[in-house]
Every structure is written in C-alpha cells, then in structure tokens.
Amino acid sequence: MGLFSVFLFLTVHQIPLVVVPAGTLVGARLETRVETATSSAGDAIVAVVAEPVRTAGRIVIPDGSRLNGRIETLQSASRTSEGRVRLVFREIEFPDGRIVSTWITNAFTASAPNRKLRYALYMGIGAAAGGLVGGRAARTTGILGGSLIGFVIAGNTGNGNLPDLVLKPGEMLRLQFGEDLRME
C-alpha cells in the first residue's frame, strides 16, 4: 500500500496546473450573426479562437477551438442610444473534443452616426437661402437665421433612431476572460 501511495503522489504532482488569469484577451472569429434589431437575449452564439492563448510560454487554448455561448444582454437602438450587446461564452470546445467550462465575455456598441455632413449641408443651404431672402439690408441676419433653421432641420431628419449593432459571421472579436481558467 505504501508503494502505491508514493506512486500516486508522484503521478498527481507531475501534472502541472495551468491557470489563464482573468483579464487575458482572446481573439476569436464570430460564426453566428448578432443583430440588435432581430436577435434576442439568450440566443446561442459560436466563435472560433483565431489566435492561440498562451500562458507561461505554452499554448493553453489552440486556434480552432470553439467558444460556445449566448447573448447575455441586448438593447436595440432608440432615439437616445445606439444598439448594444453583451456576449458570454461559457465553454471552450478543444479540437480534440475536450470541453472546459469558462467565462469569456465582452460588450459591443454600435458606432454613433457621423452627422457632420448632414448638418453642414443643411446649414449651408439654410444660410444661402437666408442670405437671398434677407437681401442687401438684412443679409447677415438672413444668413444667421437660415443657418439656425438648417441646424434644426438637420437634427430632425432621418428615422430618429440611432444605429443598431450588427456583428457579422467572420468578424474578429476581442474577448476577455472574466475569471481565472484552471486546467490540467
């Protein structure tokens, strides 16, 4: 029995524990389309690790590993905010078939629209129209008034909603470990 205990002790202690610390970044390509206008919280998502994750100079998660998860939170675009989504991947499926539980996440927000051109165009047209209407006597007042009217019109045109977020299959994501991953 004593010899067996020594053998078991040596065998157990030769398998090093590998820890991927919380905060470690993971580059992955999304395989599932996510759109704040049509997706729902809880929808299943898949991404594939595009860059191997290394710890202590050793590859811990090889590229090609699948990340399986879900949409945790989702907010469609509205008049006051852009579309937002938080993705959570709860398991890593290694190329050899092993599956490990994890917590990898990140949040994404649609880019705010660039409205500068619309404002410049409407204000310029308003200023020109105001200058013509004002004539010689009130040209400066007409230009200022027309610019102001152009500004108001530019702010009230469009569909009223800020943009929805669309994450397309093949898009590269920067994800982050939310907790330490301990593996043998």
Summary of the structure (lengths in Angstrom):
residues: 184
radius of gyration: 27.6
end to end distance: 26.4
largest distance: 110.0
contacts: 532
relative contact order: 0.22
helix: 26%
strand: 36%
